[in-house]
Amino acid sequence: MMKSGEINYELEKNIEVISQLDELVGEAVDNILVDPDDCWQPSDFLPDFSDPEVFDEVKMLQKRSEGIPDTVLTSLVGNMITEEALPSYQTYFNLLEGINPERNLLSPSGWVRWSKSWTAEENRHGDLLNKYLYMTGRVDMNAVERTIHRLLTNGFDPNSGGDPYQAIVYTSFQERATKVSHVNTGKLADKAGDTVLGKICKQIAGDEARHEKAYKSFMSAIFDIDPSGAILAFEKLMRKQIVMPAVLMGEGGSNPSLFTEFSAITQKVGIYTGWDYARIIDHLVKLWKVEHRTGLTDVAAKAQDYLVNLSDRYMRLADRMKAPEEVKLAWLK
């Protein structure tokens, strides 16, 4: 525990390394993210209400969506609600130590440009899914809107302690997790006969893949500059476990277990499972060459051993985990 007024030298060092990456991050904004004039937009996938035949298009959308199982639709709603909490994510990112020291959203720094452009791209995901789900006629949008309202009211804390290293590990993990979730949802939508929704989910997954690539590259640079610090941050976050962004969606409401119920559905239908969690750990450990990092401090070497064996532990847990026989559905009419 840090005493009041005591300098956290580990965090100060991490902030210094983060500042060294500003140019790299700025290049990612220019080369990985897409200019708004060139980016896909939600209206590209939705009925055009200026078209006299629009209501026929809406009827076709509703007809396609009839075959989507309730569990898949509920999971999609939960994914959409997660995407809609973007104001909390941008706020969190700009409050990280070393990311926006000027506390100015008009700063030309690479990190600030990234936080705005990244969340601007993400914003389209919630917009598109929200409108699509509304048009299906199968979703209780008032209940959905109240859940979004409550999630934004409750805020977001990934438990990274303000440490930018842990935050970049978190976003690397979370972007890959959302990519997996949208890919799997798209496959189930295709199977149910809604190929337009399948295309939407794959398009969103493509965005998440680009964002994942960027965050992993930021963390790769940190590993090369400060391997001991990077490994310690990775280990700290994994010991706390990854907290999903929408975990507080039911907190303080009439159904505080709402997130748990949503998670049970994603596990049951295979959209996001314990095996996926384990595989993401394995992927990141290998990508960042954790096992082969040398010149580590003693404490970092112990953290290295923990991380190298972690995915196997979670895979064994996932093998023993049983999908719930029954799940409670929310947000549907």
Phi, psi and chi 1 to 4 in degrees:
 res  aa     phi    psi   chi1   chi2   chi3   chi4
   1 MET       -  134.2  -66.9  -71.5  -68.1      -
   2 MET   -81.7  136.8  -62.9  -68.2  -62.4      -
   3 LYS   -84.6  154.4  -64.0  178.7 -179.3  177.4
   4 SER   -58.3  130.6  178.3      -      -      -
   5 GLY    86.0   -9.9      -      -      -      -
   6 GLU   -77.5  137.4 -172.3  176.2   -9.8      -
   7 ILE   -81.8  130.3  -62.9  173.9      -      -
   8 ASN   -90.8   93.9 -174.8  -24.9      -      -
   9 TYR   -67.0  -32.1  -69.4  103.7      -      -
  10 GLU   -62.9  -45.8  179.5   73.3   12.5      -
  11 LEU   -67.5  -39.6 -175.9   56.8      -      -
  12 GLU   -61.0  -40.9  -69.8  -67.7  -42.3      -
  13 LYS   -65.1  -41.7  178.7  -99.7  -62.6  171.3
  14 ASN   -62.6  -39.6  -67.2    0.9      -      -
  15 ILE   -63.0  -40.4  -67.8  169.8      -      -
  16 GLU   -63.5  -42.2  173.3   57.8   30.6      -
  17 VAL   -64.9  -42.6  171.6      -      -      -
  18 ILE   -57.7  -40.7  -75.9  -68.1      -      -
  19 SER   -64.4  -29.5   69.5      -      -      -
  20 GLN   -69.4  -18.6  -65.3  176.0   37.6      -
  21 LEU   -93.1    3.0  -58.9 -176.2      -      -
  22 ASP   -58.0  -40.4 -161.3   74.8      -      -
  23 GLU   -67.5  -42.0 -176.6  176.3  -10.7      -
  24 LEU   -58.8  -42.8  172.1   69.0      -      -
  25 VAL   -68.0  -39.6  175.7      -      -      -
  26 GLY   -60.5  -39.2      -      -      -      -
  27 GLU   -65.1  -34.2  -70.0  173.2   -4.1      -
  28 ALA   -66.3  -37.2      -      -      -      -
  29 VAL   -59.5  -43.2  174.9      -      -      -
  30 ASP   -77.3  -29.1  -62.0  -31.0      -      -
  31 ASN  -111.0  -23.2  -61.4  -42.3      -      -
  32 ILE  -105.2  -40.0  -65.7  179.4      -      -
  33 LEU   -81.4  165.2  -59.4 -176.1      -      -
  34 VAL  -117.7  137.5 -176.6      -      -      -
  35 ASP   -60.2  139.7 -175.0  -84.8      -      -
  36 PRO   -54.2  -32.1  -27.6   34.5      -      -
  37 ASP   -70.5  -19.9  -73.5  -19.8      -      -
  38 ASP  -107.5   -8.1  -58.4  -40.5      -      -
  39 CYS   -83.5  149.3 -135.6      -      -      -
  40 TRP   -64.7  152.3   66.9  -95.7      -      -
  41 GLN  -129.5  156.9  -62.4  -60.7  -24.2      -
  42 PRO   -52.9  -36.8  -30.3   36.6      -      -
  43 SER   -64.8  -18.5   56.7      -      -      -
  44 ASP   -63.3  -22.5  -63.3  -23.0      -      -
  45 PHE  -111.9    0.2  -62.5   89.1      -      -
  46 LEU  -115.7  156.5  -62.5  168.9      -      -
  47 PRO   -56.6  141.6  -26.5   35.2      -      -
  48 ASP   -93.5  112.0  179.5    0.4      -      -
  49 PHE   -76.6   -1.4  -84.6   76.9      -      -
  50 SER   -86.6   -8.8   67.7      -      -      -
  51 ASP   -84.8  127.2 -175.5  -17.2      -      -
  52 PRO   -58.1  -23.0  -22.5   32.2      -      -
  53 GLU   -94.9   15.4  -52.5  -63.3  -35.4      -
  54 VAL   -60.2  -36.3   65.6      -      -      -
  55 PHE   -70.7  -25.0  -67.0  107.7      -      -
  56 ASP   -67.6  -38.3  -69.5  -24.4      -      -
  57 GLU   -64.4  -41.5  -67.9 -176.9   43.4      -
  58 VAL   -63.9  -41.3  173.0      -      -      -
  59 LYS   -62.4  -38.5  -72.8  177.8 -178.0  176.8
  60 MET   -65.0  -40.5  -72.0  173.6   59.6      -
  61 LEU   -60.1  -45.5 -175.6  155.9      -      -
  62 GLN   -66.3  -36.7  -67.8  179.7  -21.0      -
  63 LYS   -64.1  -43.9 -173.2   67.9  177.3  174.7
  64 ARG   -62.1  -38.5  -73.2 -166.1  -51.6  -91.3
  65 SER   -76.1  -12.8   73.0      -      -      -
  66 GLU   -60.4  -29.6  -74.2  176.9   -1.0      -
  67 GLY   -84.9   -6.0      -      -      -      -
  68 ILE   -72.1  121.8  -58.1  173.4      -      -
  69 PRO   -58.0  148.8  -22.8   33.3      -      -
  70 ASP   -56.2  -38.4  -72.5  -12.8      -      -
  71 THR   -64.2  -41.0   49.2      -      -      -
  72 VAL   -67.9  -41.1  175.9      -      -      -
  73 LEU   -63.7  -41.6 -162.8   64.5      -      -
  74 THR   -63.4  -41.5  -57.6      -      -      -
  75 SER   -62.8  -40.0  179.3      -      -      -
  76 LEU   -63.8  -39.5 -174.1   63.5      -      -
  77 VAL   -60.7  -44.7  172.8      -      -      -
  78 GLY   -61.3  -40.1      -      -      -      -
  79 ASN   -62.9  -41.5  -73.0  -13.1      -      -
  80 MET   -64.8  -42.6  178.9  -91.5  -74.0      -
  81 ILE   -60.6  -40.8  -70.2  166.7      -      -
  82 THR   -58.0  -43.5  -57.1      -      -      -
  83 GLU   -66.9  -31.2  -59.9  -83.8    7.2      -
  84 GLU   -74.4   -9.8  -68.8  -81.2   46.4      -
  85 ALA   -88.0   23.7      -      -      -      -
  86 LEU   -59.0  -34.3  -80.2  164.8      -      -
  87 PRO   -54.4  -36.5  -28.3   36.6      -      -
  88 SER   -67.2  -36.5  -67.0      -      -      -
  89 TYR   -70.7  -41.8  -49.9  151.6      -      -
  90 GLN   -66.8  -39.4 -173.0  179.5  118.2      -
  91 THR   -60.7  -47.9  -59.7      -      -      -
  92 TYR   -57.4  -47.3  157.5   74.0      -      -
  93 PHE   -62.0  -40.7 -158.0   83.9      -      -
  94 ASN   -77.3  -11.0  -82.6  -78.9      -      -
  95 LEU   -91.8   -7.6  -70.6  175.5      -      -
  96 LEU   -63.3  145.1  -71.5  168.6      -      -
  97 GLU   -62.8  128.3  -65.0  -69.2  -12.9      -
  98 GLY    87.5  -10.1      -      -      -      -
  99 ILE   -81.6  -47.0  -66.3  -64.4      -      -
 100 ASN  -137.2   68.7 -170.9   -1.7      -      -
 101 PRO   -62.3  -24.6   18.5  -29.8      -      -
 102 GLU   -77.5  -13.5  -58.3  169.2   21.6      -
 103 ARG    52.8   46.6  -64.3  -67.3 -177.0 -104.2
 104 ASN  -134.3  113.4  177.1   12.3      -      -
 105 LEU   -73.4   -6.4  -75.5  176.1      -      -
 106 LEU   -97.5    6.4  -60.2 -179.0      -      -
 107 SER   -60.2  140.2  167.6      -      -      -
 108 PRO   -82.2    4.5   31.0  -34.7      -      -
 109 SER   -63.0  151.9   83.5      -      -      -
 110 GLY   -58.9  -42.4      -      -      -      -
 111 TRP   -64.3  -42.5  -77.2  111.4      -      -
 112 VAL   -69.9  -41.4  176.5      -      -      -
 113 ARG   -59.2  -41.1  -72.0  175.9   60.0 -142.2
 114 TRP   -62.2  -49.4  171.3  -93.0      -      -
 115 SER   -58.3  -38.0   74.5      -      -      -
 116 LYS   -75.8  -46.0  -66.2 -176.0  -64.1 -178.2
 117 SER   -70.1  -37.5  -61.7      -      -      -
 118 TRP   -62.6  -50.7  160.7   57.6      -      -
 119 THR   -69.9  -27.2   50.8      -      -      -
 120 ALA   -65.2  -41.3      -      -      -      -
 121 GLU   -64.6  -43.0  -75.8 -159.7   -3.3      -
 122 GLU   -63.9  -31.2  -68.4  -82.6   -1.2      -
 123 ASN   -58.1  -32.0 -175.4   64.9      -      -
 124 ARG   -65.6  -28.1  -60.7  163.4  -51.3  140.2
 125 HIS   -64.1  -50.2  -57.6  167.5      -      -
 126 GLY   -63.9  -40.5      -      -      -      -
 127 ASP   -57.8  -48.4  -80.1   -7.7      -      -
 128 LEU   -66.5  -49.8  174.3   52.5      -      -
 129 LEU   -64.6  -38.0  -66.8  175.1      -      -
 130 ASN   -60.2  -49.3 -166.5  -44.6      -      -
 131 LYS   -67.5  -39.8  -69.2  168.4 -176.3  170.8
 132 TYR   -63.2  -46.5 -163.9   88.8      -      -
 133 LEU   -64.1  -38.3  -72.5  163.1      -      -
 134 TYR   -58.9  -43.2  173.9   72.4      -      -
 135 MET   -71.8  -20.7  -71.5 -173.9 -167.6      -
 136 THR   -65.1  -26.2   66.7      -      -      -
 137 GLY    75.3    5.3      -      -      -      -
 138 ARG  -102.1   -4.4  -65.7 -179.2   57.2 -169.6
 139 VAL  -111.7  137.3  176.9      -      -      -
 140 ASP   -79.2   90.0 -178.5  -11.6      -      -
 141 MET   -66.4  -28.3  -68.7  -54.3  -64.9      -
 142 ASN   -64.0  -41.6 -174.6  -92.8      -      -
 143 ALA   -66.0  -39.6      -      -      -      -
 144 VAL   -62.2  -46.8  168.7      -      -      -
 145 GLU   -63.9  -37.3  -71.8  155.1   -0.5      -
 146 ARG   -66.3  -35.6  -79.5 -173.5  -86.2  111.2
 147 THR   -66.9  -43.5  -55.8      -      -      -
 148 ILE   -60.9  -45.1  -64.7  168.7      -      -
 149 HIS   -57.5  -45.5 -167.7  157.0      -      -
 150 ARG   -68.2  -39.6 -173.7  164.1  -61.4  -76.6
 151 LEU   -62.5  -42.9  179.8   56.9      -      -
 152 LEU   -66.9  -36.3  -77.2  165.2      -      -
 153 THR   -65.0  -40.2  -61.2      -      -      -
 154 ASN   -74.9  -28.4  -72.7  -23.1      -      -
 155 GLY    86.1 -166.2      -      -      -      -
 156 PHE  -149.5  131.4  165.7   65.7      -      -
 157 ASP  -143.9  106.9  178.9   12.1      -      -
 158 PRO   -78.8    6.2   30.8  -35.3      -      -
 159 ASN    68.9   34.8 -137.2   -0.8      -      -
 160 SER   -96.2    0.4   61.3      -      -      -
 161 GLY    62.7   24.6      -      -      -      -
 162 GLY    75.1    2.0      -      -      -      -
 163 ASP   -80.9  118.6  177.1    6.6      -      -
 164 PRO   -63.2  -31.5   21.8  -32.3      -      -
 165 TYR   -60.2  -51.2  -78.8   18.9      -      -
 166 GLN   -62.0  -35.6  -69.1 -175.2   57.5      -
 167 ALA   -64.7  -38.3      -      -      -      -
 168 ILE   -73.6  -34.1  -56.2  -56.3      -      -
 169 VAL   -62.1  -44.8  172.7      -      -      -
 170 TYR   -59.2  -48.9  178.3   87.6      -      -
 171 THR   -68.7  -33.9   45.3      -      -      -
 172 SER   -59.6  -45.2  -62.7      -      -      -
 173 PHE   -66.9  -48.2 -170.7  106.4      -      -
 174 GLN   -69.1  -37.3 -168.0   56.8   46.6      -
 175 GLU   -64.1  -39.6  -68.5  -72.0   -6.1      -
 176 ARG   -66.9  -38.8 -170.3  169.5 -177.5   86.3
 177 ALA   -63.9  -43.3      -      -      -      -
 178 THR   -68.1  -34.6   51.8      -      -      -
 179 LYS   -60.5  -48.3  178.4 -172.9   73.2  175.7
 180 VAL   -58.4  -45.2  167.4      -      -      -
 181 SER   -62.4  -44.6 -179.0      -      -      -
 182 HIS   -70.4  -38.3  -74.6  -60.5      -      -
 183 VAL   -59.7  -47.8  165.1      -      -      -
 184 ASN   -67.5  -36.3  -71.6  -25.5      -      -
 185 THR   -64.1  -41.0  -55.8      -      -      -
 186 GLY   -60.7  -40.4      -      -      -      -
 187 LYS   -63.5  -41.6  -70.6  177.0 -179.4  176.8
 188 LEU   -69.8  -33.6  -68.9  171.0      -      -
 189 ALA   -65.5  -44.0      -      -      -      -
 190 ASP   -58.7  -44.5  -76.4  -20.5      -      -
 191 LYS   -62.5  -33.4 -175.2  177.6  179.3 -179.1
 192 ALA   -81.7   -4.5      -      -      -      -
 193 GLY    98.1    1.3      -      -      -      -
 194 ASP  -100.1   83.1 -166.8  -20.7      -      -
 195 THR   -71.9  -24.5   54.8      -      -      -
 196 VAL   -68.3  -45.3  174.4      -      -      -
 197 LEU   -63.2  -37.9  179.0   57.6      -      -
 198 GLY   -58.3  -42.6      -      -      -      -
 199 LYS   -65.7  -39.8 -175.9  178.4  179.1 -178.8
 200 ILE   -60.3  -48.7  -73.8  170.8      -      -
 201 CYS   -62.1  -39.1  -68.3      -      -      -
 202 LYS   -68.9  -35.2  -69.9  163.1 -163.7  167.2
 203 GLN   -64.3  -44.7 -171.2   75.5   56.3      -
 204 ILE   -63.9  -41.6  -67.4  172.3      -      -
 205 ALA   -60.7  -34.6      -      -      -      -
 206 GLY   -63.3  -38.9      -      -      -      -
 207 ASP   -62.5  -46.1  -80.1    0.6      -      -
 208 GLU   -61.7  -34.7  -53.1  -67.4   14.1      -
 209 ALA   -65.5  -39.6      -      -      -      -
 210 ARG   -65.0  -43.2  -74.3 -171.4  -67.0  108.6
 211 HIS   -65.4  -40.8  -57.3  161.3      -      -
 212 GLU   -58.4  -45.4  174.4 -161.2   -7.5      -
 213 LYS   -57.2  -42.6  176.5 -177.5  176.9 -178.5
 214 ALA   -65.9  -50.8      -      -      -      -
 215 TYR   -62.0  -39.3  -80.7  116.5      -      -
 216 LYS   -65.2  -34.6  -69.9 -170.2  -55.5 -169.9
 217 SER   -69.0  -36.3   71.7      -      -      -
 218 PHE   -61.7  -44.3  -57.4  160.7      -      -
 219 MET   -71.9  -31.9 -160.2   63.0 -149.8      -
 220 SER   -60.4  -41.3  -69.5      -      -      -
 221 ALA   -64.1  -39.4      -      -      -      -
 222 ILE   -64.0  -42.3  -67.3  170.3      -      -
 223 PHE   -60.2  -38.4  -95.8   97.3      -      -
 224 ASP   -71.0  -34.6  -69.4  -18.8      -      -
 225 ILE   -80.9  -41.5  -63.8  168.9      -      -
 226 ASP  -141.1   72.4 -179.9   18.6      -      -
 227 PRO   -60.2  -40.4   17.9  -29.6      -      -
 228 SER   -63.8  -46.3  -72.6      -      -      -
 229 GLY   -64.2  -39.2      -      -      -      -
 230 ALA   -65.2  -43.8      -      -      -      -
 231 ILE   -64.8  -41.5  -76.0  175.3      -      -
 232 LEU   -63.3  -41.3  -74.5  172.5      -      -
 233 ALA   -65.2  -43.1      -      -      -      -
 234 PHE   -59.4  -46.9 -166.5    0.6      -      -
 235 GLU   -64.4  -44.0 -179.7 -130.8   15.4      -
 236 LYS   -58.4  -45.3  -73.7  175.0 -173.8  174.7
 237 LEU   -67.1  -40.0 -168.8   67.9      -      -
 238 MET   -72.4  -29.6  -64.0  -43.6  -57.9      -
 239 ARG   -67.4  -32.9  -76.3 -167.6 -176.3  -82.6
 240 LYS   -79.1  -17.4  -69.2  179.6  -79.4 -167.6
 241 GLN    72.9  153.6  -62.3 -172.1  -27.8      -
 242 ILE   -76.3  121.7  -64.7  -68.2      -      -
 243 VAL   -90.5  121.8  179.1      -      -      -
 244 MET   -69.2  147.0  -65.3  -57.8  168.5      -
 245 PRO   -59.2  -31.3  -22.8   31.8      -      -
 246 ALA   -96.6   18.3      -      -      -      -
 247 VAL   -59.4  -27.0   68.1      -      -      -
 248 LEU   -96.8   19.1  -63.2  179.1      -      -
 249 MET   -63.0  -25.7   64.1  165.9   60.6      -
 250 GLY  -110.3   -4.2      -      -      -      -
 251 GLU   -61.0  126.4 -166.2   75.1   18.7      -
 252 GLY    85.4   -3.8      -      -      -      -
 253 GLY  -100.0 -170.8      -      -      -      -
 254 SER   -72.5  -18.1   58.7      -      -      -
 255 ASN  -131.4   81.0 -177.0    9.3      -      -
 256 PRO   -65.3  -14.9   20.3  -30.3      -      -
 257 SER   -93.0   16.3   63.2      -      -      -
 258 LEU   -57.7  -44.2 -169.3   54.8      -      -
 259 PHE   -66.0  -39.4  179.4   79.0      -      -
 260 THR   -61.1  -41.1  -58.1      -      -      -
 261 GLU   -66.3  -41.6  -67.0  167.4    4.2      -
 262 PHE   -61.5  -44.1  159.1   58.9      -      -
 263 SER   -64.2  -35.8  -61.1      -      -      -
 264 ALA   -63.5  -36.8      -      -      -      -
 265 ILE   -68.5  -45.1  -68.8  172.9      -      -
 266 THR   -62.5  -32.9   64.6      -      -      -
 267 GLN   -69.4  -44.1  174.1   76.3   26.3      -
 268 LYS   -65.3  -43.0 -177.6  175.4 -179.2   61.4
 269 VAL   -92.9   -0.6  -60.8      -      -      -
 270 GLY    82.4   21.3      -      -      -      -
 271 ILE   -79.0  -42.5  -75.2  174.8      -      -
 272 TYR  -150.8  118.7 -176.3   74.8      -      -
 273 THR  -125.9  174.7   68.6      -      -      -
 274 GLY   -60.9  -32.3      -      -      -      -
 275 TRP   -66.4  -38.1  -68.9  -70.8      -      -
 276 ASP   -62.2  -42.3  -67.0  -45.2      -      -
 277 TYR   -57.9  -47.0 -170.5   95.3      -      -
 278 ALA   -64.5  -41.6      -      -      -      -
 279 ARG   -66.7  -33.4  -77.5 -168.9  -74.3  -97.2
 280 ILE   -67.7  -42.1  -66.5  171.3      -      -
 281 ILE   -57.6  -48.8  -64.9  170.9      -      -
 282 ASP   -58.7  -43.4 -177.9   62.0      -      -
 283 HIS   -60.5  -46.9  170.6   77.2      -      -
 284 LEU   -69.7  -39.6  -65.7  177.4      -      -
 285 VAL   -59.7  -42.7  166.7      -      -      -
 286 LYS   -73.0  -41.8  -71.3  175.5  177.8  172.9
 287 LEU   -60.0  -44.2  175.8   78.7      -      -
 288 TRP   -87.6    8.0  -68.1  -33.3      -      -
 289 LYS    53.5   41.8  -57.9  179.4  176.9   66.2
 290 VAL   -58.0  -43.2  170.7      -      -      -
 291 GLU   -64.6  -27.2 -174.0  174.0    5.3      -
 292 HIS  -102.7    5.3  -54.9  -67.6      -      -
 293 ARG   -72.1  135.7  -62.2  -73.0  174.2  174.2
 294 THR  -122.2  173.2   57.8      -      -      -
 295 GLY    69.8   28.2      -      -      -      -
 296 LEU   -84.6  155.4  -56.4  175.7      -      -
 297 THR   -68.6  164.4   63.0      -      -      -
 298 ASP   -59.5  -42.9  -70.5  -16.1      -      -
 299 VAL   -69.6  -33.9   66.4      -      -      -
 300 ALA   -70.3  -33.9      -      -      -      -
 301 ALA   -64.0  -38.0      -      -      -      -
 302 LYS   -66.7  -40.2  -68.1  179.0 -178.7  177.4
 303 ALA   -63.8  -35.8      -      -      -      -
 304 GLN   -59.6  -47.5 -179.0 -176.3   44.3      -
 305 ASP   -59.0  -42.2  -69.3  -21.8      -      -
 306 TYR   -61.5  -45.9  169.7   80.0      -      -
 307 LEU   -68.7  -39.3  -70.1  169.2      -      -
 308 VAL   -62.0  -31.8  166.1      -      -      -
 309 ASN   -99.0    0.1  -63.4  -59.6      -      -
 310 LEU   -69.4  -42.0 -172.6   59.9      -      -
 311 SER   -63.8  -35.4   63.7      -      -      -
 312 ASP   -63.2  -39.5  -73.1  -18.9      -      -
 313 ARG   -62.2  -44.9  -69.7  174.0   55.3 -172.0
 314 TYR   -70.8  -31.9  -86.5  105.1      -      -
 315 MET   -65.6  -40.1 -165.9   60.5   76.7      -
 316 ARG   -64.9  -39.8  -71.0 -166.6  -65.5  -88.0
 317 LEU   -62.0  -42.6  -75.9  172.6      -      -
 318 ALA   -65.0  -36.0      -      -      -      -
 319 ASP   -63.4  -31.8  -72.4  -20.2      -      -
 320 ARG   -88.2  -14.6  -66.6 -162.2  -62.4  -90.9
 321 MET   -76.3  129.5 -172.9 -175.6  -58.4      -
 322 LYS   -98.6  134.7  -68.8 -176.2  177.9  179.2
 323 ALA   -66.0  139.9      -      -      -      -
 324 PRO   -61.7  138.4   20.1  -30.8      -      -
 325 GLU   -69.5  -37.5  -67.8 -175.5    9.3      -
 326 GLU  -125.7  144.4  -66.6 -174.8   12.6      -
 327 VAL  -127.9  149.3  -70.6      -      -      -
 328 LYS   -92.0  128.8 -173.1  175.2  179.8 -179.1
 329 LEU   -93.7  140.2  -59.7  173.6      -      -
 330 ALA  -126.1  161.0      -      -      -      -
 331 TRP    72.2    1.2  -52.6  -55.5      -      -
 332 LEU  -101.6  151.1  -60.4 -169.3      -      -
 333 LYS   -73.9      -  -72.4 -174.2  175.1  179.8
